[in-house]
Amino acid sequence: MLEKIKRVRPLDAAIVLVAVVLLAVVAYLGYSIWSQNRATRASAPISRAIGELQAMIKKNPKSVDLRLQLAQAYSASGMPDEAVAQYQAVLKLQKTNVTALTGLGFVTAQRKDWATSEKYWRQAITILDKQPNNKATKQYETANFYLANGLVVLPTYDPPRDEEALATLAGLFPGRDVVGIDCTDLVWGLGAFHCVTQQWPA
């Protein structure tokens, strides 16, 4: 009976033991890295913001502003399906919301769905065309200026406000000329000089 039991050589046992220990270490390291990445993503500012916005929307589901913020947060964190759902929820609450339409235009363009993207952009432009005073609205940003060598290029839209913005920037940048350029048409692309120049590589 003792003859049937195979003897295990010490070297074979050592090899098996080392292999088992290595597998355990690799499994532990893999789990540690996975859980750390998961915790980092969950604690990232955008993830926290998304969680807070979701909680606020549960309390106030008809808030257009909260839904737009959540859609933009989803879009910024690479969650286009969730962003689309929020933009569409905004359009159910407010059919002529230009921000939701342009947001959908951006998301569908990122997906290379050009026809759908164009449809959303055309809807937004049609709505803006129908506004009685679409030449100067409160939502246009004068803070979207561009700093060049010795120059500040300021987008302008509304002469009374533009003079104040030009004077403010001249005080903030005393060594540069401050030039205002009418951006009423450019801003329809959802940005002015600063936004337009950001996508070009150096």
Secondary structure, DSSP 8 states (H G I E B T S, - for coil): -TTTS----HHHHHHHHHHHHHHHHHHHHHHHHHHHHHHHHHHSHHHHHHHHHHHHHHH-TT-HHHHHHHHHHHHHTT-HHHHHHHHHHHHHH-TT-HHHHHHHHHHHHHTT-HHHHHHHHHHHHHHHHHSTTTTS-TT--TT--EEETTEEEEEE--HHHHHHHHHHHHHH-TTSEEEEEE-TTGGGGS--HHHHHTTS--
